[in-house]
Amino acid sequence: MPFDDEKPELNITPLVDIMLVLLAILMVTAPSITYEEKINLPQGSQKNTSAPTVKSLIISINAKKEIFLNQEKYDFISFADNLAQRKTQFNTEDPVFIRADKSLKYDDVISVLRSVKNLGFNKVALQTE
């Protein structure tokens, strides 16, 4: 028989082609798959909140963007300058508690937080209900 000397050969080229096409499809579709879950943030924990001490600095921001620094009213825009002028009256190691109305935007609260941190106050906390 003339074909007895030849060994059969497995051709894997079509298999590799199919695997490369499947890999390309996976690489194109994988980044577009996202997982979303609606998250409702809870109220603040009552156990872990620390009550403001007498030495603490309390900054309150109401819905009208009026800022109260230990019961003294300040304008939102000029608050950073006013706090910088009064910084010597406070110890920067004392805790600072920021109480903001929940209807305020994050940007407004963060700008107050940033101005307090930039003045050297290290212990800054946001208070919840």
C-alpha positions, 0 to 999 in steps of 0.5 A, spaced: 500 500 500 502 506 498 499 510 504 502 506 509 508 510 510 505 517 511 503 518 518 496 522 519 497 530 521 492 534 525 491 541 522 490 546 527 490 552 523 482 552 523 481 551 530 486 557 532 483 562 527 476 560 531 479 561 537 482 568 535 476 570 533 472 569 539 478 572 543 477 578 539 469 578 540 471 577 548 476 583 548 471 588 544 465 586 549 468 585 555 469 593 557 462 595 555 459 590 561 458 594 567 455 592 573 450 597 577 447 596 583 442 602 586 445 604 593 441 608 598 446 610 603 444 609 611 444 614 616 450 615 620 451 610 626 449 612 633 455 608 636 461 611 632 459 618 632 463 623 637 460 628 641 463 635 640 467 637 646 467 644 649 474 645 645 471 643 638 470 648 632 463 647 630 461 649 622 454 649 620 452 650 613 444 651 612 440 650 606 441 657 604 449 657 604 449 661 610 455 658 614 455 659 622 462 658 626 460 657 633 454 661 632 457 666 628 454 667 621 458 668 615 457 669 608 459 662 604 463 666 599 468 670 604 468 664 609 475 662 607 478 669 608 474 670 615 476 663 618 483 665 615 483 671 619 480 668 625 485 662 625 489 664 631 483 664 636 483 656 635 488 651 636 489 647 629 489 640 633 482 641 636 477 637 632 473 641 627 465 638 626 462 640 619 454 640 620 451 641 613 444 641 610 443 634 606 440 639 601 447 642 599 451 639 593 457 635 595 461 641 592 459 646 597 461 642 603 467 639 600 469 647 598 468 648 606 472 642 608 478 644 603 478 651 606 478 648 613 484 643 611 488 648 607 488 652 614 492 647 617 486 643 621 487 636 621 482 633 625 476 634 621 469 630 621 462 631 617 457 630 622 450 626 620 444 625 624 
